[in-house]
Amino acid sequence: MSSEKDNREFVTALARGLDVIKVFTRERAELTLSEVASSSGLTPATARRFLHTLQSLGYVTSNGRRFLLTARVLDLSAPYLASMNLQEVAQDHLQDVVAATGDSSSVTILDGTEVVYIATVTAKRAARHAAHLGTRYPAFVSSTGRILLAFQDLDTQKAILAESPLKKFTEKTVVDVEALLQIFADARKNDIVSIEDEFDYGVVSVAVPIRSAQGAVIAAINCSTSPSRVKQAEMLKTREPILRDAARKISDALRQYPMLAHSILAERQG
């Protein structure tokens, strides 16, 4: 990734403009000029120019001295989602998982240190951190993230963990690097991983990989619920065949639409 910034064709102004957009989050939906500048690493004068350019284009609006994104930013992701349409490919299979288990079920891909939800069906009894399309969570602490990291080479695993904010979300969150590497090794060996009470209390989740026609792990599918409904050991035993069947069917569907798998791989390699 750093090599891109050394590339003579790299457009720094475009990258900075995107950085300005990315500083806005659900928790920080409205930001002052100084907050945008500080979060994006830009000078206030530069941040002001980018904000006013984005405002002129309709991607940003203002509320007094605070700036916020508009719905137009969704246009930036629309071509990607339309070209992939993985939600449509996976939807029926995720619905089958939810119908069979009563759990929520999602498909994610790995993007840097995070997983991105690109297809999801939420159960009626959704967890407090119910995910939606585009939701991002730290990969090291999520079930789909761990199964995706498991199939990276060791150097990549270490690099991603070095860049990750290894904070404890609960008392049970594993943040020790060596312990995480062992979890990845076990997940790769068993082709499945489970977590409980690590990202949030009252959440147990199981994930398995989704493979391309060539056998490469390109995404992951999980199901999640409360341990008050299903204990972790039972979750692993009863959900594994259901998830593997759904993963196989999604893989079969991707073989009919190879451009979807290519898009996912390009996203991960980018």
C-alpha positions, -999 to +999 in steps of 0.1 A: +000+000+000+028+024+008+043+018-026+013+035-042+022+068-026+057+065-042+041+059-076+044+089-100+008+083-111-005+085-075-028+115-072-023+129-037-051+154-038-076+126-046-063+105-018-066+134+007-101+141-004-111+105+003-093+107+036-115+137+045-147+117+037-134+087+058-129+107+090-167+109+094-181+079+113-213+069+130-198+080+163-184+112+148-211+122+123-206+160+127-171+174+129-156+209+131-130+221+106-102+216+132-115+181+140-115+171+103-080+186+099-067+167+130-083+134+121-071+135+084-036+148+091-042+179+070-036+215+078-068+235+086-064+255+054-061+223+033-090+206+051-111+237+045-105+236+007-114+199+006-145+203+027-158+232+006-150+213-026-169+183-013-197+206-002-199+222-037-202+187-051-230+178-027-211+152-006-208+173+025-231+198+041-228+220+072-247+226+104-234+258+118-197+253+123-199+216+120-197+195+088-214+163+080-218+139+051-248+138+029-266+108+014-248+115-019-217+097-006-236+065-011-233+071-048-195+063-044-202+027-033-232+021-056-213+010-087-192-014-066-222-030-050-241-031-082-213-047-101-207-073-073-243-078-063-231-104-038-260-095-016-283-110-043-260-140-048-258-148-010-293-136+001-312-168-003-285-189+014-282-165+043-320-166+047-317-204+048-292-202+076-314-178+096-344-200+090-326-231+101-309-216+132-327-184+143-293-167+143-282-137+123-260-146+093-235-125+073-209-126+046-177-105+050-145-098+032-111-087+046-101-051+040-068-042+056-073-047+094-111-049+092-138-070+079-165-054+057-201-068+057-212-072+021-243-093+027-263-099+059-296-111+072-305-101+107-325-123+130-354-108+150-334-112+182-304-092+168-274-085+190-267-050+202-240-046+175-262-058+146-243-054+114-255-039+081-242-036+046-209-018+048-204-023+085-167-026+095-153-044+125-117-052+136-108-085+120-088-098+149-118-099+172-146-111+148-152-147+138-152-140+101-121-118+105-103-147+122-112-172+096-101-148+069-068-140+087-062-177+092-057-182+055-032-153+051+005-161+053+022-157+086+040-124+076+007-109+065-010-120+097+017-103+118+016-072+096-022-069+100-020-074+138+008-048+140-015-023+123-046-033+143-057-014+175-055-045+197-078-032+224-099-052+248-136-048+239-145-071+269-125-089+296-124-119+273-110-102+242-077-119+231-051-092+223-019-111+228-003-115+193+011-150+199-022-162+212-040-147+182-015-163+158-022-197+174-060-191+171-054-184+133-034-216+130-061-236+147-088-220+126-068-228+094-064-264+105-100-269+115-115-247+087-138-231+113-136-206+142-158-195+170-158-166+194-178-158+225-180-126+245-149-111+229-164-083+208-194-078+230-209-097+259-237-119+251-226-127+215-214-161+203-204-165+166-192-193+143-176-187+109-163-208+079-146-197+048-161-192+013-138-203-015-134-193-052-135-219-080-097-221-076-099-229-039-088-195-026-105-182+005-122-150-007-149-143+020-164-158+051-199-166+063-209-167+099-239-170+122-242-153+155-266-154+185-266-151+223-249-178+244-281-178+265-298-194+235-270-217+224-237-225+242-205-222+222-198-260+220-233-267+208-231-237+184-200-252+168-215-287+165-249-277+152-241-247+130-210-261+112-229-283+087-254-255+080-227-229+074-206-253+053-236-260+031-243-223+027-206-216+019-206-243-007-237-230-024-224-194-024-191-207-039-211-225-066-230-193-073-198-174-076-185-199-102-214-187-124-204-151-118-166-151-118-164-113-119-177-112-084-149-134-071-124-113-091-138-081-076-135-095-041-099-106-046-090-072-061-106-055-031-084-076-007-052-071-027-058-034-030 
